[in-house]
Amino acid sequence: MTKFLGIIPARYASTRFPGKPLADIEGKPMIQRVYEQASKSLSDVVVATDDQRIFDAVKAFGGKVVMTSNAHQTGTDRCYEALTKIEGNFDVVINIQGDEPFIDPRQIDAVKSCFDDSRTEIATLVKPFKASATARDLQNPNSPKVIFNDNHEAIYFSRSVIPYLRNVDENEWAAHHQYYKHIGLYAYKSAVLAKIVTLPQSDLEKAESLEQLRWIENGLCIKVAITDLESISIDTPADLEKAIQLLKK
């Protein structure tokens, strides 16, 4: 049986929202809500942080937490350091975004299911765009798009619209082709995680500012699971207010 470990990277410093993991959502810090949702799918969950305030907050609600370096460039790097500090042997590490307090455990289950195929090295999640999506929806650079093959293996991720539809008005693209947006939930076999943190930045990664392109350029297979569940990330205080209103409903 595959043994999974969920790791939630959590930094205090944030340009748009300092202290975001500790933001209060109806009586609980955001990091606690992420932790509790992840624990509905995973028996082993740990927060990886570089800040004593977050460390203490996780301890206060009874969660598992490890302190990591403040020099990491990505959550992937932080996940690997956390893995090296945690007791036990885990086959797969799931990197869970610390700013998605309403992540649905079924989304995590979908990514876990990718490892039913022994060839899977990395797995991630995508959501179909609705046929009513406008050109503006598709062109949003903060919502990366992904294309994948018949084996549900990612071919490419882009901030641009892929594929480009010739001879079709761009506002009709979503009605003529099924587009997919990337949901930032990753899972890696432990040995693969150890490998990818040693890889230098690739040209495509630098061009699009998407680290998963580094993995593709190095020949790694990224399996894609599809979800119809919406994911809500908190990037700004305004997003937090919307999330609180959603929770009240």
N, C-alpha and C positions, 0 to 999 in steps of 0.2 A: 504493500500500500504506500502511495506517495505521501511523504510527510511535508506539509506546508508550513511556512513561517510568514506571517504578515508583519511588515515593517512600515511604520509611519514616520517619514522624515519630517522634522518640525524645527524650523529656524525662527528665532525671535525677530531678527532684522528683516524688514521688508520695505521697499521704497514706497509702495502705495499704501501699506497698512502695517506699520510696526506693531509687534506684539500680537499679530493675528491669531496664533494658536490659542491664546488665552482670552480672546474676545468672548464675552458672556452671551450665551444663547439660552434664554429662559432658565437661568440658574445654573447652567453648566458651561465650563469653558469649551470652546470649539473642539479642542483636541480630545476631550472626553467623549463628545458625541461621535467623532470619527472612530475612536477606539471601540466604543460600545457597538456601533454598527458593524465594524469589521469582525468583532468577536462573535457575531451571530453566524458567521460563515467559517471562522477559523478558531481552532482551540489554542493556537499560539500566536499572540500579537504583542509587539513591542514598539514603543516610540523611540526614535533615534534623534537626539537633539544636541545642540551646541550651547544651550543656555540653561543656567541653573534655575531660573524662574519656571521654565517649562518642565524641567526635571522634577522640581518640587511639586508642581501642580499635578503631574501624572502620579507621583507617589501618593499624593493626598487623596486621589480618588481610587487608589488601590491598583493602578495599572503598572505594567512592566515598562521600564525605561532604561536606556543606556546613554551615557555621555559620549559624544563624538567630536571630532575636530571642527573648528570653525572655518577651515580653509577649503572645504569641499565646494566644487563648482556645480555639482548636480546632486539631486536626490539619489541617483544610482550609486554615486561614490559613497554617500553617507550610509546607504543600505549595506554596502559591502563591509564597511568598517564595523557596523553594528553586528553583522553576521559573524565576524571574527571574534566578537566579544561575548557572544551568547552561547551558553552551554547547550549541548545537544547537537545531533546531526539532522540537518534538514535537506530534503531533496530539491525543494523549490522555494524561492523567496518571492513574495508578492509585495510590490512597492505601491503603497496606498497613499494617495494625496491627502495631506493633512488639512486641506482647506475645503473638503467636501463632507460637511457634517451629516448630510442625508444620503450618503452612498448606500445603495441598496445591496444587501448581502447576496442577492441573486446575480448582481453584476460580478461579484467576486467568484461566485460559484461558476459562472460562465467561463471566466478566465482559467479557473482550476481545471475545468473539463478539457481544455486544450491539451493537457498533459496525459490524457487517456491515450494519445498518440505518442509513442515513445520517441518519435523523431523530433518532437517539439523542443526547441532550445529556449525560445522566448515566446511569450504570449501577450496579447494586448486586446483592447476592446474597441469596437466601432459601433456607431449608431447611424441608421439610414436617415438621410434627409427626406423630408416629406416632399411629395410631388408638387406641393404648393410653394416650395421654397423659392425665393426670389434670387435674382442675380446678386443682390446685395448680401443675402444670407450666405450664398456659396462663396462669395469673394472675401468674406471676413478673414483676414490673415491670422486672427487669434483663434480660429477654429480650423486646425489642419485637416486636410482631406487625405484619404488613403485609397489606393487601389490594390486589389489582391487577386490571386489566381484561383483556379477551380478547386485547389486544395486548401483554400483559405489561408494562403501564405502571402504576406505583404510583399508587393512589388515596389511600391514607392509611397512616401508621405510628402505632402507639399502644402504650403500656405496658399498657393495658387489653386485655381480650380482644375482638377484632373479627373477625367479626361476633358479635353477641349472638344466641343461638338461643332463640327463644320456645318455650315448651311442651316443652322438653327438659331433663332433669336435667343440671346443669352437668358432672357427672362422666361424662356420655355425649356431651358436645359433640364431642370429637375423633373419636368413632366415627361421628358423623352429618355432619360437615363437615370438609373439608380445611383445616386452619389452617397458617399459615406463620410461622416466626420469622425475624427479620432477622439476617443475618450482616454485620458491619460492615466490608465491603470495598467501596470506592467507586472509580469511575472517572469522569473528567470530560473533555470536550473542553477544550482549553487555553483557548479564548476564553470558554467557560462558567465555568471556574474563576476567570478574571479578573473575571467579572461577579459571581459569588455572594459573593466576599469583600467586595464593596462594599455588599451588601444589609444593612439593619438587621435586628435580631432581630424575628421576627414574633410575633403573639399565640399562635399554636398552638405554636410552638417554645418559647416561655416556659412555656406550660402543661404540656407533656410533657417538656421538656428534651431535645428531639430536633431537631438542626439541619436534618435533611432536610425537615422540615415547612416551614421557611422557603423552601426551593426550590420545593416544591409550591405554596405560597401565592403565589409570584411567577410561576407559570405555566410552570415548567420541567418537562420530561418526564424522569422517572426510569424507565429500562428495568430490568426485573427478570429475572435469570437464576436458575434453580433448580438446587440441588445436593443430593445425598443424602449428601455427605461431611460428617462432623462437624468442627467447628472448636473448638479448645481455646485459650482465652485465659488468661493468667496474671495474676491480679489481686492475689494475696496470696502470702506465703511458703508457705502450705499448698498452694496450687495448684501451686507450683513443685515441691514434693516429689512430688505426684501425677504431674506431667509427667515427672520424672526416672524414676519407676518405670515409666511407660508406655514411655519410650525404651529402658529396659533389657529390656523384653519384646520 
